Structure formats: structure tokens, C-alpha cells
């Protein structure tokens, strides 16, 4: 650290003028003190490439300290100092991004300052010229106008600026703003200017009071986003910058506008929603997922209420898994009561399933978890007096039932307690009847596909799973003759399950939470290691994400293990849409606690090259990140 002390005769006026200034922003800092540093009377603290305004001391001694880090160096600074006999206070100047009211500089005169919209006064709004013997100075020192890093905004309109705007924002900043207006209003946010470092610095905007609210968008780069609106009277903005490159930042304007639409009605568990327009007269309709029954009205309409405010004409419906049902058709789903939450005790639920007469039933338990005292009985016919196909309790996820002999089965679920569990998720299909030379039709595994359509004796079919799933069971089965009996497959049908972790080396792939799209289990500790060729980074795209907030978390590490730098730890529904590693390895760790679970997550990863696209006059060719010996005979353009 360099320290310079300048001292002149007592009673003279002291000023510093900057002739040149260029230091590494936020890292190499020049500090100017009124007197010795131990007096703690700071006059100015500056860095970057903007030429600072002149500095005036109230004492006859000035201390200058210059501190640098061990990375980037710049050309530095040149300062000229002068002294004169004081007869009045010096001109206090006009703060950058602000204005001044008052021109008097005699002892007792006052001037006031205010900042432009979006800026905040650092210092006192009013200062007074003071004379002490031969010294003339402003008390307190003139203020400056800064663009704050975050804050709470409650006015009906206002501006939000990135720190240091219009100059480049500082590195390693975490800035959060909350905008809250009258509950009868919504917020409109317009982008006046926008330029932040792509892939590393982000502005997240949430439709609500905090980062647990729905994410409206994640913004980066220099493309000016379109105007956005909230669905309520609050909006949360979070700006994150990394430790290196910075751009000029952003200038946003918000306005409160009278609400002319209904609030977002939200989602109904175990359903899909059609309709995203909430204006007066608009409708939203809810459709229950397979196995659930709608309770209430499926369609809601936005109307003007008696209080003069927009509102929905009905309460939200719900989708419940019933205790007992009658199902028809070629395929379907049966769920235990309250699924995917635990069932309650004291039930005796009967489910009747029928398919067309020319078919028999193939059934499979996608999930089966009951207390050992709670039993699921499956009967090969329309009543409980039919022959018993199977009787299950405990854990039997992925198991298939023997084919029914007719087109009907009956399921009875009896719960006596005292313990409960998740219950069951049962799917069924109608399949053609078998014969001595023909095996039964083989359905495609859920989350996978069957390869082969010949079910005659001697034929084989194979199976593969969708990305993110792993085959559990045989990858191929063969239709074989059975003496004096019907033809049968030589093995049970496989299932496609989500593994709890794994090692992934393909250039692109899928990562799912265990059980996806069903809720994940409790007490999980899953690790995925992603490794792509050297020279590439890894980009994660978040397709969906929902975990128990604060209790079940997914951590990302920029390397091959959990000792690498952590990119982030996420829970609830808040996560960036894109995450990027700087190396060719990525380590993911998902941990769930002992109680509540949620829908889980769906991630897509891709190995990204820094420079891998070359263009010819007629086509574009994508080349590997590594050396290209097989391209030596091509006339490659400069990379």
C-alpha cells in the first residue's frame, strides 16, 4: 500500500485536481483523507477509469493511500495540488446525477442537494458554510448521488438502476429490490437500457414479494427485454454479478397501474390448467390427471365483483384420488386415496375395471408402498367372489400382475393401521388374448418404448427407456411354447425407473429426481457426476423444479466432487433457468429429509464448446472442442 502525505501552511485552502485516472475497478482503490487516516475523515474513495472531480480539504494536511491487488494493473493516476488564501467556502459543486439549490458561499450560507430519479443521496441533503479562524469549509461535506445496490420501493412510480450506473457495475454484487404498491394495483416494468455480461451475470425478476415467488424471467446479455407486468402489487428483483467482467448495467422504470384483471388463480395439485389470460371475461379450466376425480367446478371466469374489483366467480376446485371407482376403456389409472400423500386408516375401497370383451387386462403397479397390515387384493373377475389373482402388502413398486383370464378385474384396498404409507399407483391396458402359438401383446413400459411387434412363438422384443430413466429388469424377452399350455414370455416385463444418482459421460443428457414425475421419496442422498470432453463447459437447462423449501435441496459444484466451487444450492421452486460450469465436470447432490416431498426436478445438460462453430459459404460445420487432426486438409477460416 502506497501512502502520500501533503501538508501546507495553516490557514491556506487546499485542493486536488485529477489530471488522469485509470485503475482496476473495485480492486485497486485510491483513498483521500482530510488529515491523517487515523482521523477517519474520508474525502473520497475512487477506482475505475472515470476521471474523479476535484477534492477540497478543510485542513492543511491531506493523506493519499493507494492499495492494489495482485492481478490486473492499469496506467494509474496523476494528481495536481494547489493552495490559496481562503476568503469564503469553496464552490461545493453539483453532484453527478443530482442537482443543487443555492449559490451562497459566505459563512452561515446553506445549500441543498437532491438526486436524479433512481439515485440515492449519500451524505446530508443540507450543508452550511463554516468559518473557524482562517479556515472556511462546508459542514458536513457535500454529498454524492449513488445508484444503490437494492432497496424497498413503495412509490406509485420510480426507477431502478444497477450499482454505479451509467458506469459499469461492481463485481461480486448481490442486490435485491422489493417494489410494493397499493393492493388494488399491479406493476408495469419497462427496460430503458440493459447490458449485463451474458451467462455469468443475471437479473432475476419474480412475480411477488421474494425469491420464492414465481419467476417471471432471468435476463442477461444486451438485448432489451420487452415490458413485463406483475399479477399482484409486489415484484422482487435480484441482480447477481460474478467476480470478473462487468457491463454498463440497467435502467428500469416501474409504474403502478390499476388492476384490470384477476389475480393468477394458481394451480390445482394433480391437474393441468388451460388458460393464462386473467382479464375480465376470461376463463381458466382445470383437468384432473389420470386416476383423479374433480371436486368442484372445472371452469372459473374472471368477473367484476360487487366491491368493484376483478375476481374469480368460483373457488378453486380440487383433484382427489377416490376411495373406490368404476373404470372402463382400453387403458387407465387407479390410485389409492389421497395419493401421492399417505392414505389414512379405516378404508375399504373397491375398484372395478372393465376393458372391451375381446381383450384381457395387463396391469402394473408403478408405485406400491403400504403398511404390512394394509392389503391390496386383486380378483380375476367382476366381484370379490372371483378367483384371486394376487394379494399384496409392503413394497412392490414396478411389479406386474398376471394377465386376467377375462376382460374384468376387481381391486380391494383394506387399511387397518395404525401406520400408513403412500399407497399405490396402478396402470392397466387392454391386450389381445393369447394362444398356444401367440404370446400376449406386450405394452410399452411407462417412460420407455418397446422395439418389436411380433409376438409369435420364437420372436423377441426389446425395451429401452426415455432419457433420464434406467431399465429395471430384462432388456429383451422371448415368446416360448409351454407344453400343454398357452405360449408365454420367458421373463417378466421390465420397468423404467429414475436412478438415485449416476455417472454421465455423454455430451448431452437428462437428470431427473428419483420417481419423476411422481414425488421423490424421503431420506434420499443422490449424487450425479457429469463429465464431458476437456475443453468444454457444461450448461444445465432447468425444465422443471419443485422441492420442499429449505429442507430438500439440490447443490451444484463446478468440478468433479463436492470440494469444487459451489455454483448454487436450490430448494423450493426458485432456481435459474440456466446454470453454467467453467470446467468439463459437474457434481450434483440432491438431499431430501424425513418428511414432506414435492414433484422433483427435470434437468437437461449439454457440453458446450467455447469456439466450435465454423462457417463456410454454403454450410455450417460443428467441430469438436479438442484438436482437429482430421480437418487438417480443410481450409479453415480463422477461429
DAQUI-V211400 format. One record per run of one state. SS is the DSSP state (A for helix, B for strand, O for the rest). FROM is the first residue (numbers start at 0). TO is the last residue. If there is no record, write none. Layout:
BEGIN
SS/FROM/TO
SS/FROM/TO
END
This chain:
BEGIN
O/0/0
B/1/6
O/7/10
B/11/21
O/22/27
B/28/34
O/35/35
A/36/38
O/39/40
B/41/45
O/46/53
B/54/56
O/57/59
B/60/66
O/67/74
B/75/84
O/85/96
B/97/100
O/101/108
B/109/114
O/115/118
B/119/121
O/122/124
B/125/131
O/132/133
B/134/138
O/139/142
B/143/145
O/146/149
B/150/152
O/153/155
B/156/160
O/161/172
B/173/179
O/180/183
B/184/195
O/196/200
B/201/206
O/207/212
B/213/218
O/219/219
B/220/220
O/221/226
B/227/228
O/229/232
B/233/239
O/240/247
B/248/257
O/258/259
B/260/260
O/261/269
B/270/273
O/274/277
B/278/278
O/279/281
B/282/287
O/288/291
B/292/294
O/295/297
B/298/303
O/304/308
B/309/311
O/312/316
B/317/319
O/320/323
B/324/326
O/327/329
B/330/334
O/335/346
B/347/353
O/354/357
B/358/368
O/369/373
B/374/378
O/379/386
B/387/391
O/392/393
B/394/394
O/395/398
B/399/399
O/400/406
B/407/413
O/414/421
B/422/431
O/432/436
B/437/437
O/438/446
B/447/450
O/451/454
B/455/455
O/456/458
B/459/464
O/465/468
B/469/471
O/472/474
B/475/479
O/480/486
B/487/488
O/489/493
B/494/496
O/497/500
B/501/503
O/504/506
B/507/511
O/512/523
B/524/530
O/531/534
B/535/545
O/546/551
B/552/556
O/557/564
B/565/569
O/570/576
B/577/579
O/580/583
B/584/590
O/591/598
B/599/608
O/609/611
B/612/614
O/615/618
B/619/621
O/622/627
A/628/630
O/631/638
END
